[in-house]
Amino acid sequence: MTLREFFSFRKNRFFWGNIIAMIVVVLLLVFGVLKGMDSYTRHGEAVVVPSLRNMSVAEAKQALAGRKLMGVVVDSSYVKTKPAGCVLECTPAAGQKVKEGRTIYLTINTQNVPMHAVPNVADNSSVRQAEARLLAAGFKLNEIDYIAGEKDWVYGVRYGDELLTEGQKVPIGAMLTLMVGDGSAEEQVADSLATDSDSVTEESWF
């Protein structure tokens, strides 16, 4: 075979027709795959998550449905200043872009006030120590109720008219009252010692 015969295919119309047909088929396949991926991933159909904070669960789900999204309550927390059942947070957060049909997870304000054990401060704490521990635990304090006893020593904790026992639980944020000694016990001891001293002095004259 001569070199001219080897390259004679270049003048063959069927050869170039097949090459062009193969190129067209490859381009069509690539185009079809890309369109299929766009359709599968819903390319370009992203929606923005709306602000749902302070909405009721029903309002939040309605707002999400208007954007072809779903809302599901997955967690709860407690914020005293917020109404029970309102949305506190959502994931993904408001303003983020997501695909249609995406589930948005909601955290709501709990319907029931959580209970918390009152720290054991009776008969083992000064008034400053007791106040610090109770405030750190999330409770609030009324004015101190002074009773007969050692000055600034905590003898008990009241919730309303109820005297609390060790480990008893009350609603978090409850107003508690400390029962604190007014120092009268120390005065009584001092008076008793003074009286005994006077008695000894009088006896020594005889």
BELZI-V150280 format. One record per residue. N is the residue number from 1. RES is the residue in one letter. SS is DSSP state (helix for helix, strand for strand, loop for the rest). Layout:
n: (N	N)
res: (RES	RES)
ss: (SS	SS)
This chain:
n: (1	2	3	4	5	6	7	8	9	10	11	12	13	14	15	16	17	18	19	20	21	22	23	24	25	26	27	28	29	30	31	32	33	34	35	36	37	38	39	40	41	42	43	44	45	46	47	48	49	50	51	52	53	54	55	56	57	58	59	60	61	62	63	64	65	66	67	68	69	70	71	72	73	74	75	76	77	78	79	80	81	82	83	84	85	86	87	88	89	90	91	92	93	94	95	96	97	98	99	100	101	102	103	104	105	106	107	108	109	110	111	112	113	114	115	116	117	118	119	120	121	122	123	124	125	126	127	128	129	130	131	132	133	134	135	136	137	138	139	140	141	142	143	144	145	146	147	148	149	150	151	152	153	154	155	156	157	158	159	160	161	162	163	164	165	166	167	168	169	170	171	172	173	174	175	176	177	178	179	180	181	182	183	184	185	186	187	188	189	190	191	192	193	194	195	196	197	198	199	200	201	202	203	204	205	206)
res: (M	T	L	R	E	F	F	S	F	R	K	N	R	F	F	W	G	N	I	I	A	M	I	V	V	V	L	L	L	V	F	G	V	L	K	G	M	D	S	Y	T	R	H	G	E	A	V	V	V	P	S	L	R	N	M	S	V	A	E	A	K	Q	A	L	A	G	R	K	L	M	G	V	V	V	D	S	S	Y	V	K	T	K	P	A	G	C	V	L	E	C	T	P	A	A	G	Q	K	V	K	E	G	R	T	I	Y	L	T	I	N	T	Q	N	V	P	M	H	A	V	P	N	V	A	D	N	S	S	V	R	Q	A	E	A	R	L	L	A	A	G	F	K	L	N	E	I	D	Y	I	A	G	E	K	D	W	V	Y	G	V	R	Y	G	D	E	L	L	T	E	G	Q	K	V	P	I	G	A	M	L	T	L	M	V	G	D	G	S	A	E	E	Q	V	A	D	S	L	A	T	D	S	D	S	V	T	E	E	S	W	F)
ss: (loop	loop	helix	helix	helix	helix	helix	helix	helix	helix	helix	loop	helix	helix	helix	helix	helix	helix	helix	helix	helix	helix	helix	helix	helix	helix	helix	helix	helix	helix	helix	helix	helix	helix	helix	helix	helix	helix	helix	helix	helix	loop	loop	loop	loop	strand	strand	strand	loop	loop	loop	loop	loop	loop	loop	strand	helix	helix	helix	helix	helix	helix	helix	helix	helix	loop	loop	loop	loop	strand	strand	strand	strand	strand	strand	strand	strand	loop	loop	loop	loop	loop	loop	loop	loop	strand	strand	strand	strand	strand	strand	loop	loop	loop	loop	loop	strand	strand	strand	loop	loop	loop	strand	strand	strand	strand	strand	strand	strand	loop	loop	loop	loop	loop	strand	strand	strand	loop	loop	loop	loop	loop	loop	loop	loop	strand	helix	helix	helix	helix	helix	helix	helix	helix	helix	helix	loop	loop	loop	strand	strand	loop	loop	loop	strand	strand	strand	loop	loop	loop	loop	loop	strand	strand	strand	strand	strand	strand	strand	loop	loop	strand	strand	loop	loop	loop	loop	loop	strand	strand	strand	loop	loop	loop	strand	strand	strand	strand	strand	strand	strand	loop	loop	helix	helix	helix	helix	helix	helix	helix	helix	helix	helix	helix	helix	helix	helix	helix	helix	helix	helix	helix	helix	helix	loop	loop)
